[in-house]
C-alpha cells in the first residue's frame, strides 16, 4: 500500500458527477510502481437516499465503478517549488487521470487549483483556476491533443509532468516541453480578495476519475484501467540564511 504517512484517501462519490466511487483499495504498489486502478463493480451505494434527491452523490442507488484518489491534505503541503511525476496515463474512453493541487485556505475556487496533469477525451490539459471579484471561476488553460505528438505510441510510454512554481509564475511541462505559463499576479488583482490562491501552501492530489462532466462516455467493458506512477517528488530551495 502507499505510505499512509504521506497520503490520505478520498471516499465515495466526490466531484464533477464522476462515475467512480473512490476507495483506498484501488491504490496499491507493485514492482516499484504505484497503481491506481479503475474497476468494474456492482454493489449498493451506502449513501443512497432516493433517485430524486437533489445531491447527485446520494441519488445513485448503486456503484458501477471504483477507483482511488490519494491526497496529502492534512499531512503535507508546500508553497513554491518543483513538483514532478513520472507516470503512464490511461487514455481509454472515459478515463480522466489527474495530478493536481489545491490551496489549503478557502473554498474552491478561491483557494486556487493547479492541474499539473489532466487528461480526458483525447487531450492533455495544463490549467490553473481561481476566483474573481464577481465570484466567477477564472481559468488559465492550455490543451494539447494526443494527435499532436509525433510518436504514435506516446500513450504507451512513461512521461514526466512538472510544475515550477514561485511567487511570480507557475510553469507546467511535460517531458520538458512548456505547456502553460501562468502569471501569479493575474490571480491577485481583485479588490475584494481575501485569499491569495497561489501565494499560500497547496496540497497534492493524484487520482483516476471515470466519466462525469468531462471524462466522456465509456462502458464498463473498458475496465479495468490503470494509472501507473513511477514517482511523485517535490523539491524546494533551502532558505538563504
C-alpha positions in Angstrom: 0.0 0.0 0.0 1.1 3.6 -0.5 2.8 5.1 2.6 0.0 6.5 4.9 2.5 8.9 6.5 2.2 10.8 3.2 -1.2 10.0 1.8 -4.8 10.1 2.8 -7.7 8.8 0.6 -10.9 10.3 -0.6 -14.0 8.1 -0.1 -17.3 7.9 -2.0 -18.7 9.9 -4.9 -16.8 13.2 -4.6 -17.0 15.7 -7.5 -18.0 16.5 -11.1 -20.7 13.8 -11.2 -18.0 11.3 -11.9 -18.9 7.7 -12.2 -16.4 6.2 -9.9 -16.7 5.5 -6.1 -13.4 6.4 -4.5 -11.9 3.9 -2.1 -8.4 3.2 -0.9 -8.4 -0.5 -2.0 -7.9 0.6 -5.7 -4.4 2.1 -5.0 -1.6 -0.4 -4.5 2.1 -0.8 -5.0 3.5 -3.4 -7.4 7.0 -3.8 -8.8 8.1 -0.4 -7.5 5.1 1.4 -9.1 2.0 3.0 -7.5 -1.0 1.7 -9.5 -4.4 3.4 -9.3 -6.9 1.1 -10.9 -10.4 1.8 -12.1 -12.5 -1.4 -11.8 -16.0 -2.6 -12.8 -18.2 -3.1 -9.7 -21.9 -3.7 -9.0 -22.9 -3.0 -5.4 -25.3 -0.8 -3.5 -24.4 2.9 -2.7 -24.3 3.1 1.1 -25.1 6.9 0.8 -28.2 6.4 -1.3 -31.3 8.4 -0.3 -33.6 8.5 -3.3 -33.3 8.8 -7.1 -35.0 12.2 -6.9 -32.6 13.5 -4.1 -31.0 16.9 -5.0 -27.5 15.7 -4.2 -26.2 13.6 -7.1 -23.9 11.6 -4.9 -26.9 10.4 -2.9 -29.3 9.9 -5.8 -27.4 6.9 -7.3 -28.6 3.7 -5.9 -25.6 1.7 -7.0 -21.8 1.8 -7.6 -20.7 0.6 -11.0 -17.1 1.8 -11.0 -14.5 2.1 -8.2 -11.1 3.9 -8.3 -8.8 5.8 -5.9 -7.8 9.4 -5.1 -4.7 9.9 -3.0 -4.4 13.3 -1.3 -1.8 14.9 1.0 -4.2 17.2 2.7 -3.6 17.3 6.5 -0.2 15.6 6.0 1.9 17.6 3.6 1.6 21.0 1.8 4.1 23.2 0.1 4.4 26.8 -1.1 6.6 27.1 -4.2 9.0 24.5 -5.6 9.3 21.9 -8.3 6.5 19.3 -8.4 7.2 16.3 -10.6 5.6 13.0 -11.5 6.7 10.2 -13.8 3.8 8.2 -15.0 2.0 6.3 -17.7 -1.6 7.5 -18.0 -4.6 5.7 -19.2 -6.2 7.2 -22.3 -9.2 4.9 -23.0 -12.8 6.0 -23.3 -14.0 7.9 -20.2 -10.6 7.9 -18.4 -9.8 11.1 -16.5 -6.4 10.8 -14.7 -5.0 13.9 -12.9 -2.1 15.2 -10.9 -3.1 18.5 -9.3 -3.0 20.8 -6.3 -5.4 22.8 -4.1 -4.7 25.7 -1.7 -5.1 24.9 2.0 -7.1 28.0 2.9 -10.5 28.9 1.4 -13.2 27.1 -0.6 -12.9 26.2 -4.2 -12.1 28.2 -6.4 -10.9 30.9 -4.1 -8.2 28.6 -2.7 -6.7 28.1 -6.2 -6.3 24.9 -8.2 -3.3 23.9 -10.4 -3.7 21.0 -12.8 -0.2 19.8 -13.4 -1.5 16.9 -15.5 -5.1 16.3 -16.5 -6.3 14.1 -19.4 -9.7 13.5 -20.9 -11.3 12.9 -24.3 -8.0 12.8 -26.3 -6.3 15.8 -24.9 -3.8 16.8 -22.1 -4.6 19.9 -20.1 -2.4 22.2 -18.0 -4.5 24.6 -16.0 -4.9 26.9 -13.1 -8.1 28.5 -11.7 -9.1 31.0 -9.1 -12.0 33.3 -8.1 -12.7 36.8 -9.3 -14.5 39.6 -7.5 -17.7 38.7 -9.4 -17.5 35.2 -7.8 -16.7 33.8 -11.2 -14.2 31.0 -11.7 -11.3 32.2 -13.8 -9.4 29.6 -15.8 -6.0 29.8 -17.4 -6.0 26.7 -19.6 -3.8 25.1 -22.2 -4.6 21.9 -24.1 -2.6 19.6 -26.3 -4.2 16.8 -28.4 -2.6 13.4 -28.3 -2.6 13.6 -32.1 -0.1 16.4 -31.9 2.6 14.1 -30.6 4.6 12.6 -33.5 5.2 9.4 -31.6 2.1 7.3 -32.2 3.0 5.1 -29.2 3.2 8.2 -26.9 0.3 7.0 -24.7 2.0 3.6 -24.1 5.1 5.2 -22.6 6.0 6.9 -19.3 6.3 10.7 -19.3 7.4 13.3 -16.8 5.0 16.1 -15.8 6.5 19.0 -13.9 5.4 22.3 -12.3 7.9 25.0 -11.4 6.1 27.4 -9.1 7.5 30.6 -7.5 6.0 33.9 -6.3 5.6 35.2 -9.8 5.0 32.3 -12.2 3.5 28.8 -12.4 5.1 26.9 -15.3 3.7 23.5 -16.4 5.6 21.0 -18.5 5.5 17.5 -20.0 8.9 16.0 -20.9 10.5 19.5 -20.6 8.0 20.9 -23.1 6.3 24.0 -21.7 2.6 23.6 -21.9 1.4 26.7 -19.9 2.8 29.7 -18.1 0.5 31.3 -15.6 1.1 34.7 -14.0 0.5 34.7 -10.3 -0.1 38.4 -10.4 -3.3 37.7 -12.5 -4.7 35.8 -9.6 -4.3 38.5 -7.0 -5.6 41.6 -8.8 -9.1 41.7 -7.3 -10.1 44.4 -4.7 -12.2 42.2 -2.5 -9.9 39.3 -2.5 -9.1 37.8 1.0 -7.0 34.8 -0.2 -4.0 34.9 -2.4 -4.5 31.5 -4.1 -1.0 30.9 -5.4 0.8 32.6 -2.5 -0.2 30.0 0.1 0.7 26.3 0.6 -1.0 23.7 -1.6 -1.6 20.0 -1.1 -1.3 17.3 -3.8 -4.0 15.1 -5.3 -3.4 12.2 -7.7 -6.5 10.3 -8.9 -8.1 8.3 -11.7 -11.7 9.5 -12.4 -14.1 8.0 -14.9 -16.8 9.6 -16.9 -18.5 12.5 -15.2 -18.7 16.1 -16.5 -15.5 16.0 -18.6 -14.4 12.4 -18.8 -16.7 11.4 -21.6 -18.7 8.3 -22.4 -17.4 4.9 -21.6 -18.6 1.4 -20.9 -17.5 -0.9 -18.1 -16.2 -3.2 -20.7 -13.3 -0.8 -21.0 -12.3 -1.7 -17.4 -10.1 -2.4 -15.6 -7.8 0.6 -16.4 -4.5 1.5 -14.7 -2.8 4.8 -14.0 0.8 3.7 -13.3 3.1 6.1 -11.4 6.8 5.6 -11.0 7.4 8.5 -8.6 6.0 11.8 -7.3 8.6 14.3 -6.0 8.6 17.8 -4.5 11.7 19.9 -4.5 12.2 23.2 -2.6 15.1 25.5 -2.4 16.7 26.0 1.0 16.3 29.4 2.5 19.4 31.6 2.4 20.5 32.4 6.0 
